[in-house]
Amino acid sequence: MASSKHSTEFAWLALAGIPGDIWCGMFHICMDGHLYHKEMPRWWLYADFVWVVFFVAAAVAVLRSDVPRRLIPFSLLLFLVFSRLLLASGGGGLFIFELPALIYIAIVSVLTIRRVRRQKRQKIESQNEAVA
């Protein structure tokens, strides 16, 4: 049960971080890099901090979960953080790799939520049948 809890945590944290990552890529990545221009508002840095925390927490949760092939989402989540913060998305050149990674993470997250809900429903139904 604990691994299912971690699976659900991974899924919701990853889904919560995806919009922030997309927003970051759309509004403050330029050819010079990430947050390169000085006139950007300070809250943009705080917004980045939020999605980074979501992705790192999701990466930790997926390692403790029962998600099949969990090293793939773990690696992709960390790649997305390092690509954006350390490599500055290559001035936008790494978007071609980041977007498929985000799509994969989103699909795995949604499928994980569906799987855990289905397992819980089946467990409740089997308990109800045992009582009846």
KOLGU-499429 format. One line per 5 residues: number of its first residue (from 1); their letters; for each residue y, x, z of C-alpha. Coordinates in Angstrom, 2 decimals, decimal comma, m for minus. Example, Ala and Ser with C-alpha at 12.3 -4.5 7.8 and 13.67 -1.06 7.14 Angstrom:
2
1> as> m4,50:12,30:7,80 | m1,06:13,67:7,14
***
This chain:
132
1> massk> 0,00:0,00:0,00 | 2,39:2,85:0,77 | 1,96:4,28:m2,72 | 2,80:0,87:m4,21 | 5,93:0,85:m2,04
6> hstef> 6,90:4,25:m3,46 | 6,17:3,01:m6,97 | 8,57:0,13:m6,48 | 11,17:2,45:m4,94 | 10,89:4,75:m7,95
11> awlal> 11,31:1,88:m10,38 | 14,34:0,28:m8,73 | 16,09:3,61:m8,06 | 15,58:4,75:m11,65 | 16,82:1,44:m13,03
16> agipg> 19,85:1,60:m10,73 | 20,73:5,10:m11,93 | 20,40:4,50:m15,67 | 23,72:2,65:m16,16 | 25,60:5,44:m14,35
21> diwcg> 24,00:8,09:m16,52 | 24,85:6,17:m19,68 | 28,43:5,59:m18,50 | 28,79:9,28:m17,70 | 27,62:10,23:m21,18
26> mfhic> 29,92:7,76:m22,87 | 33,13:8,46:m20,97 | 33,28:12,03:m19,77 | 31,18:14,28:m21,92 | 33,01:16,03:m24,70
31> mdghl> 32,33:19,05:m26,87 | 33,72:21,24:m24,09 | 31,25:19,89:m21,53 | 30,92:17,59:m18,56 | 34,15:16,71:m16,68
36> yhkem> 35,91:19,51:m18,52 | 39,38:18,00:m18,71 | 41,48:18,14:m15,56 | 43,16:14,74:m15,99 | 39,97:12,80:m15,23
41> prwwl> 40,09:10,61:m12,12 | 38,36:11,94:m9,01 | 36,24:8,79:m8,67 | 34,39:9,79:m11,85 | 32,87:12,66:m9,90
46> yadfv> 31,83:10,24:m7,15 | 30,29:7,92:m9,74 | 28,24:10,83:m11,07 | 27,11:11,63:m7,55 | 25,71:8,10:m7,18
51> wvvff> 23,51:8,13:m10,28 | 22,37:11,70:m9,54 | 21,29:10,63:m6,04 | 19,44:7,64:m7,53 | 17,61:9,85:m10,04
56> vaaav> 16,67:12,53:m7,48 | 15,46:9,89:m5,01 | 13,48:8,21:m7,82 | 11,91:11,57:m8,70 | 10,80:12,10:m5,10
61> avlrs> 9,48:8,52:m4,87 | 7,50:8,78:m8,10 | 5,72:11,90:m6,83 | 4,58:9,95:m3,75 | 3,60:6,89:m5,78
66> dvprr> 0,55:5,68:m7,64 | 2,33:5,58:m11,01 | m0,02:6,85:m13,73 | 1,06:10,18:m15,23 | 3,78:10,40:m12,58
71> lipfs> 4,66:13,99:m13,46 | 6,18:12,78:m16,73 | 8,80:10,48:m15,13 | 9,36:13,10:m12,41 | 10,08:15,79:m14,99
76> lllfl> 12,23:13,54:m17,15 | 14,37:12,41:m14,21 | 15,04:16,00:m13,20 | 15,64:16,96:m16,83 | 18,31:14,25:m17,08
81> vfsrl> 20,08:15,54:m13,97 | 19,91:19,21:m14,98 | 20,81:18,47:m18,59 | 23,96:16,66:m17,55 | 25,13:18,78:m14,62
86> llasg> 23,98:22,30:m15,48 | 23,91:22,18:m19,28 | 26,79:19,67:m19,65 | 24,58:17,76:m22,09 | 25,18:20,58:m24,51
91> ggglf> 28,59:19,14:m25,29 | 26,82:15,98:m26,42 | 24,14:17,79:m28,39 | 21,43:17,00:m25,84 | 21,98:13,24:m26,10
96> ifelp> 19,25:13,19:m28,74 | 16,81:14,21:m25,99 | 18,43:12,33:m23,11 | 18,40:8,90:m24,73 | 14,62:8,81:m25,40
101> aliyi> 14,05:10,07:m21,85 | 16,20:7,23:m20,47 | 14,34:4,68:m22,59 | 11,00:6,02:m21,39 | 12,11:5,92:m17,75
106> aivsv> 13,36:2,34:m18,16 | 10,09:1,18:m19,75 | 7,94:2,89:m17,11 | 10,12:1,40:m14,36 | 9,84:m2,15:m15,66
111> ltirr> 6,09:m1,82:m16,23 | 5,68:m0,41:m12,73 | 7,49:m3,36:m11,16 | 5,32:m5,78:m13,16 | 2,11:m3,94:m12,18
116> vrrqk> 2,92:m3,90:m8,46 | 3,86:m7,60:m8,48 | 0,65:m8,47:m10,31 | m1,41:m6,48:m7,80 | 0,28:m8,24:m4,87
121> rqkie> m0,29:m11,64:m6,47 | m3,99:m10,86:m7,07 | m4,39:m9,70:m3,48 | m2,83:m12,91:m2,14 | m5,02:m15,05:m4,42
126> sqnea> m8,17:m13,25:m3,31 | m7,19:m13,71:0,35 | m6,58:m17,41:m0,26 | m9,99:m17,76:m1,91 | m11,66:m15,99:1,00
131> va> m10,04:m18,39:3,49 | m10,92:m21,52:1,48
***
